[in-house]
Amino acid sequence: MKRFHRTIAKLLVVNGYLPKLALAAVIGGVTGLVAVAFHFGLWAAMEFVRLPWTLGVLPWWAFAVVPAIGGLLVGLFIHKVARAPETAGQGTDKMIYSFHHQGGNVRARVAPVKFVASIITLSTGGSAGYEGPISQIGSGIASTICKFFKMPRMLRGQFLLAGTAAGLGAIFKAPLAGALTSVEMLYREDFESNAFATSIVSSVVSFTVYIAFVGTAPIISGVSAFPFTNAVELLACALLGIFCFPFSYMYVRSYYASERRFNKWAAPAWIKPAVGGALISLLVLAYPEVSGGGFEFIDHLMAGLVPHSGLGVLLLLGVVLAKILATALTVGSGGSGGVFGPSLFIGGVVGAMFAGICELAFPGLIRMPEMFILVGMAAFFAGAAKAPIAGVVMVCEMTGSYSLLPGLLIAAVMHMAFSRNWTIYKSQVLNKFASPAHRRDMDREIIQAYDKISKQ
């Protein structure tokens, strides 16, 4: 068995495409099954939490205590039972840090702990996204497999991103966007081209496994084919990209401020998620849309609930501010969740606000103002995460429509132009030259160039 293990390990570290793609497919298959379990586990947990209200046992306002209870359970589970503090907060940033500074190493316990903690956070009304947990879970699965086969440092990073791509491609039913996001979110002005092939394979395999159990319906349903031939609408998309700028700034700064204050607080780490949950209780009562991922509310907006009055725009503004604050308190306090999903939600609601303003100022000028909901989602995530291509493709695949691609691209680029000085992922670096993961590669290239010059 030991000889067989060594033979397989040597085969997989060969610098060739086929062995690496085969391992990427294995990672994708395992991650896809875990994503299926996460989907149904979260659904079952949400049904269980809502049971007292479904049966009419408790009054509606009693739900205010549920986020605090969920935060307490998560804190105790992470810090006292599992003893895995790296699973607290958003998972995507932890994956990025692992790639740049830890050689792609993730402890084996991270995946199961993140799985359970995220289900508790999301099912009890925490304002967070699915992508953070599933990206960290996928990277943990990939790291464990790489350790089993004794992969070198250079390949561990590639497969770490393959695991992340597999998780994203499955949970959002977006295989191409999953691969693009995993290689683009590492840097503010670059992408990890070496990992693209393995990320594509793992994402496609994971997506195939996931839809076999969950179905092929897009995450955001009811999206019609938007005609896009009007130069005025293209200009409006560019303006929407600029309109997203103050909200993304507020989103990023609020999250960092919350995280910083909770880290400085001298209270035990396990109690902090409970305090964060308690603080969002009133927000959840006033704006129930901010709990969980919130994509049901986006579906309602797409169904024709774009505001046509000043009061409607103000109500959506309240939803945006409440979601920003609720996400900062949930994830910043140490609750287990992501910030990718909330950024899509906020962008969609900001787009609906912009559509309402256009209808008030220039009624009838925009043929289908609901399109700005999708444009806002892509633009907001692009600026907040510094991933313009991934954000655009993600929205297209989540909705099953590519008809708005020109508008999505121009809005994403405009938001990027105004938000270059901040990012929601603090572990991002500028480019490959600034990444410790590529420092050895750079040194090797310098040595080879020096040897060549010396010989000449």
C-alpha positions in Angstrom: 0.0 0.0 0.0 2.8 2.4 0.8 4.4 1.7 -2.6 1.1 2.3 -4.3 0.6 5.5 -2.4 4.1 6.7 -3.4 3.5 5.8 -7.0 0.2 7.7 -7.2 1.8 10.7 -5.4 4.7 10.8 -7.9 2.3 10.6 -10.8 0.2 13.5 -9.6 3.1 15.9 -9.1 4.3 15.4 -12.7 4.3 18.8 -14.4 1.7 17.8 -16.9 -1.9 18.6 -17.5 -3.6 15.2 -17.4 -2.5 14.1 -13.9 -3.4 17.5 -12.4 -6.7 17.7 -14.2 -7.6 14.2 -12.9 -6.9 15.3 -9.3 -8.9 18.5 -9.9 -11.8 16.4 -11.0 -11.6 14.4 -7.8 -11.6 17.6 -5.8 -14.6 18.8 -7.8 -16.5 15.6 -7.2 -15.9 15.6 -3.5 -16.7 19.3 -3.1 -19.8 18.9 -5.2 -21.2 16.2 -2.8 -20.3 18.4 0.2 -22.1 21.4 -1.5 -25.2 19.1 -1.9 -25.1 18.2 1.8 -24.7 21.9 2.7 -27.7 22.9 0.5 -30.0 20.3 2.0 -28.6 20.7 5.5 -29.2 24.4 5.5 -32.7 23.9 4.2 -33.5 21.4 6.9 -32.0 23.7 9.6 -34.0 26.7 8.4 -37.2 24.6 8.5 -36.4 23.4 12.0 -35.7 27.0 13.3 -38.9 28.3 11.8 -41.1 25.5 13.1 -42.4 27.3 16.2 -43.6 30.2 14.0 -45.0 27.8 11.4 -47.0 26.1 14.0 -48.1 29.4 15.6 -46.6 28.6 19.0 -44.6 31.8 19.3 -45.5 35.4 18.3 -43.7 36.9 15.3 -41.6 39.3 17.3 -40.0 36.5 19.3 -37.8 35.8 16.2 -35.7 38.8 17.4 -33.8 36.5 19.9 -32.9 33.8 17.3 -29.8 35.5 15.8 -28.3 36.0 19.3 -29.0 32.3 20.1 -27.4 31.3 16.8 -24.4 33.5 17.5 -23.9 31.9 20.9 -24.1 28.4 19.5 -21.6 29.3 16.8 -19.2 30.9 19.2 -19.3 27.9 21.6 -18.9 25.4 18.7 -16.0 27.2 17.1 -14.0 28.2 20.1 -14.8 25.7 22.8 -15.8 22.4 21.0 -14.0 22.4 17.7 -11.2 24.8 18.7 -10.9 26.2 15.1 -10.8 30.0 15.4 -9.9 30.3 11.7 -13.4 29.3 10.8 -14.9 32.4 12.4 -15.8 35.3 10.1 -15.7 35.3 6.4 -14.1 32.2 4.8 -13.0 33.6 1.4 -10.5 36.0 3.0 -9.0 33.1 5.1 -8.6 31.1 1.8 -6.8 34.1 0.2 -4.5 34.4 3.2 -3.7 30.7 3.1 -2.7 30.9 -0.5 -0.4 33.9 -0.1 1.1 33.1 3.3 0.6 29.5 4.3 1.5 27.6 1.1 -2.1 26.5 0.6 -2.2 24.6 3.9 -5.6 24.4 5.6 -6.2 22.3 8.7 -8.3 19.2 8.0 -10.9 20.2 10.7 -11.7 23.5 8.9 -14.1 22.0 6.4 -16.4 20.2 8.8 -16.3 22.9 11.4 -17.1 25.6 8.8 -19.9 23.4 7.4 -21.7 23.2 10.7 -21.0 26.7 12.0 -22.2 28.3 8.7 -25.4 26.3 8.7 -26.1 27.5 12.3 -25.3 31.2 11.4 -27.5 31.3 8.2 -30.4 29.3 9.6 -30.8 31.5 12.7 -31.1 34.7 10.7 -27.5 35.8 10.4 -26.8 38.3 7.6 -24.1 36.5 5.6 -23.5 34.7 2.3 -23.1 31.1 1.2 -19.9 31.6 -0.8 -17.5 32.3 2.1 -18.3 29.0 3.8 -18.3 26.9 0.7 -15.1 28.4 -0.6 -13.3 27.7 2.6 -14.8 24.2 2.8 -13.7 23.5 -0.8 -10.2 24.8 -0.1 -10.0 22.7 3.0 -11.0 19.6 1.1 -8.4 20.3 -1.6 -5.7 21.0 1.1 -6.5 17.7 2.8 -6.2 15.7 -0.5 -2.9 17.5 -1.3 -1.5 16.6 2.1 -2.4 12.9 1.5 -0.5 12.9 -1.8 2.3 15.0 -0.4 2.0 17.8 -3.0 4.8 20.4 -3.3 4.0 24.0 -2.2 3.6 25.2 -5.8 0.8 22.7 -6.6 -0.9 23.0 -3.3 -1.8 26.6 -4.1 -3.3 25.6 -7.5 -5.5 22.9 -6.0 -6.5 25.2 -3.1 -8.0 27.5 -5.8 -9.5 24.4 -7.5 -11.4 23.6 -4.3 -12.6 27.1 -4.0 -13.8 27.1 -7.6 -15.6 23.9 -7.1 -17.5 25.3 -4.1 -18.4 28.5 -5.8 -19.3 26.8 -9.1 -21.7 24.4 -7.4 -23.4 26.6 -4.8 -24.1 29.4 -7.3 -24.7 27.0 -10.3 -22.1 29.0 -12.1 -19.1 26.8 -13.3 -17.3 29.5 -15.3 -17.8 32.2 -12.8 -16.6 29.9 -10.0 -13.3 29.3 -11.8 -12.9 33.0 -12.7 -13.6 34.1 -9.2 -11.1 31.8 -7.6 -8.2 33.0 -9.8 -9.3 36.7 -9.8 -10.0 37.4 -6.1 -6.4 36.8 -5.0 -5.2 40.1 -6.4 -6.5 43.6 -6.9 -4.9 44.0 -10.4 -3.9 40.5 -11.5 -5.1 36.9 -11.6 -3.6 33.5 -11.0 -3.4 32.1 -14.6 -1.5 28.9 -13.6 -4.6 27.7 -11.7 -7.2 28.4 -14.3 -7.2 24.9 -16.0 -7.5 23.0 -12.8 -10.1 25.4 -11.5 -12.2 25.0 -14.6 -12.2 21.2 -14.3 -13.0 21.1 -10.6 -15.8 23.7 -11.0 -17.4 22.0 -13.9 -17.3 18.6 -12.1 -18.7 20.0 -8.9 -21.4 21.9 -10.8 -22.4 18.7 -12.6 -22.7 16.8 -9.3 -24.6 19.6 -7.6 -27.3 20.1 -10.2 -27.8 16.3 -10.4 -29.3 16.6 -6.9 -30.6 20.2 -6.7 -31.7 20.9 -10.3 -30.7 23.3 -13.0 -33.0 26.2 -12.1 -31.0 29.5 -11.9 -30.4 31.1 -8.5 -32.4 34.2 -9.5 -35.5 33.1 -11.3 -37.9 35.1 -13.5 -35.3 36.9 -15.5 -36.4 37.8 -19.0 -34.1 38.5 -22.0 -33.4 42.2 -21.8 -32.9 43.8 -25.2 -29.8 46.0 -25.2 -29.5 48.2 -28.2 -30.0 51.7 -26.7 -27.0 54.0 -26.1 -29.0 55.8 -23.4 -29.3 52.6 -21.4 -25.5 52.0 -21.8 -24.9 55.5 -20.4 -27.3 54.7 -17.5 -25.4 51.6 -16.7 -22.2 53.6 -16.5 -23.9 56.0 -14.1 -25.1 53.1 -12.0 -21.5 51.9 -11.7 -20.7 55.3 -10.2 -23.8 55.3 -8.1 -22.6 52.1 -6.4 -19.4 53.8 -5.2 -20.6 55.4 -1.9 -22.5 52.3 -0.9 -19.5 49.9 -1.5 -17.3 52.3 0.4 -19.8 52.2 3.3 -20.0 48.5 3.1 -16.3 47.8 3.2 -15.6 50.4 5.9 -18.5 49.2 8.1 -17.3 45.6 7.9 -13.7 46.5 8.8 -14.8 48.8 11.6 -17.0 46.1 13.1 -14.3 43.5 12.9 -11.7 45.8 14.4 -13.9 46.8 17.4 -14.9 43.2 18.1 -11.2 42.1 17.9 -10.2 44.8 20.4 -13.0 44.0 22.8 -11.5 42.0 25.7 -14.5 39.7 26.1 -14.2 35.9 25.4 -14.1 35.1 21.7 -17.1 32.7 22.0 -19.5 35.4 23.3 -18.8 37.9 20.5 -21.0 36.3 17.8 -23.9 36.2 20.3 -23.5 39.9 20.9 -23.4 40.5 17.1 -26.5 38.5 16.7 -28.3 40.4 19.5 -27.4 43.7 17.9 -29.0 42.8 14.6 -32.2 41.6 16.2 -34.0 44.9 15.8 -32.8 45.2 12.2 -34.2 41.8 11.4 -37.6 42.8 12.8 -37.7 46.0 10.9 -36.2 44.6 7.7 -36.6 40.8 7.6 -35.1 40.8 4.1 -31.6 41.3 5.6 -31.5 37.9 7.3 -29.7 35.0 5.5 -28.7 35.3 1.9 -31.7 37.4 0.8 -32.0 36.3 -2.8 -35.8 35.7 -2.3 -36.1 39.5 -2.0 -34.1 40.0 -5.3 -36.6 37.6 -6.9 -39.5 39.8 -5.7 -37.8 42.9 -7.1 -37.3 41.2 -10.5 -41.0 40.3 -10.5 -41.8 44.0 -11.0 -41.6 45.6 -7.6 -39.2 48.3 -8.8 -40.4 51.5 -6.9 -42.1 54.2 -8.9 -42.3 56.7 -6.0 -39.9 58.6 -3.7 -41.2 56.6 -0.7 -40.3 53.3 -2.4 -36.8 54.5 -3.1 -36.4 55.5 0.5 -37.6 52.1 1.7 -35.0 50.4 -0.5 -32.4 52.8 0.9 -33.3 51.6 4.4 -32.9 47.9 3.2 -29.5 48.7 1.9 -28.3 50.4 5.0 -29.7 47.7 7.2 -28.0 44.9 5.2 -24.7 46.7 5.4 -24.9 47.1 9.1 -26.3 43.5 9.7 -23.6 41.9 7.6 -20.9 43.9 9.4 -22.2 42.8 12.8 -22.8 39.2 11.8 -19.5 38.4 10.1 -17.4 41.1 11.9 -18.3 39.7 15.3 -17.1 36.2 14.3 -20.2 34.6 12.9 -19.5 32.1 10.2 -20.5 33.3 6.8 -19.4 35.2 3.6 -19.5 38.8 2.3 -19.8 37.9 -1.3 -23.6 37.1 -1.2 -24.5 40.2 0.8 -22.5 42.3 -1.8 -24.7 40.8 -4.6 -27.8 41.5 -2.5 -26.8 45.1 -1.8 -25.9 45.7 -5.4 -29.3 44.4 -6.6 -31.2 46.7 -4.2 -29.0 49.7 -5.1 -29.8 48.9 -8.8 -33.5 48.9 -7.9 -33.1 52.3 -6.2 -31.4 53.6 -9.3 -34.2 52.2 -11.5 -36.8 54.0 -9.3 -34.9 57.3 -9.5 -34.7 57.0 -13.3 -38.5 56.3 -13.5 -39.2 59.4 -11.3 -36.9 61.7 -13.3 -37.3 60.3 -16.8 -40.5 58.1 -16.9 -40.5 55.7 -19.8 -37.0 56.4 -20.9 -35.7 53.0 -19.8 -37.7 50.3 -21.5 -37.1 47.6 -18.7 -35.8 49.3 -15.6 -35.6 45.9 -13.8 -32.4 45.3 -15.7 -30.6 47.7 -13.3 -31.1 45.2 -10.5 -28.7 42.8 -12.3 -26.4 45.5 -13.4 -26.1 46.7 -9.8 -25.3 43.2 -8.6 -22.4 42.8 -11.0 -21.1 46.4 -10.6 -21.2 46.3 -6.8 -19.4 43.0 -6.4 -16.8 44.0 -9.0 -15.8 47.2 -7.1 -16.0 45.7 -3.6 -14.0 42.5 -4.4 -11.9 43.8 -7.3 -13.1 41.0 -9.5 -14.8 42.6 -12.5 -14.9 39.7 -14.9 -15.9 37.2 -12.3 -18.7 39.4 -11.0 -20.1 40.0 -14.5 -20.0 36.3 -15.4 -21.4 35.3 -12.0 -24.5 37.4 -12.5 -25.0 36.1 -16.0 -24.8 32.5 -14.9 -26.9 33.0 -11.8 -29.7 34.5 -13.9 -29.3 32.3 -17.0 -29.1 35.4 -19.2 -26.2 37.0 -21.1 -28.2 39.7 -22.9 -27.1 42.4 -20.5 -23.4 41.7 -20.9 -22.3 45.1 -22.4 -24.1 47.0 -19.6 -22.7 44.7 -16.9 -19.2 45.2 -18.2 -19.4 49.0 -18.4 -20.9 49.3 -15.0 -18.3 47.0 -13.4 -15.5 49.0 -14.9 -16.9 52.3 -13.8 -17.3 51.1 -10.3 -13.8 49.7 -10.3 -12.4 53.1 -11.5 -13.9 54.8 -8.4 -13.1 52.2 -5.8 -9.5 51.3 -6.4 -8.4 52.2 -2.9 -10.3 49.6 -0.9 -11.4 45.9 -1.1 -13.7 43.7 1.0 -10.9 41.1 1.1 -8.1 42.5 3.2 -5.7 39.6 2.4 -5.7 40.5 -1.3 -2.4 41.8 -2.7 -1.8 44.0 -5.6 -0.4 41.4 -8.1 1.8 38.3 -8.3 5.0 40.4 -7.6 3.5 41.3 -4.2 2.5 37.8 -3.2 4.8 35.7 -0.9 3.5 32.6 -2.7 5.4 33.7 -5.8 8.5 35.0 -4.2 10.4 31.8 -4.8 9.4 31.9 -8.4 10.6 35.4 -8.8 13.9 34.6 -7.1 14.4 31.6 -9.4 13.7 33.7 -12.5 16.3 36.3 -11.3 18.9 33.6 -10.7 18.3 32.1 -14.2 18.6 35.5 -15.8 21.8 36.2 -13.9 23.3 32.8 -14.9 22.4 33.5 -18.5 24.1 36.9 -18.4 27.2 35.5 -16.7 27.6 32.8 -19.4 27.4 35.5 -22.1 
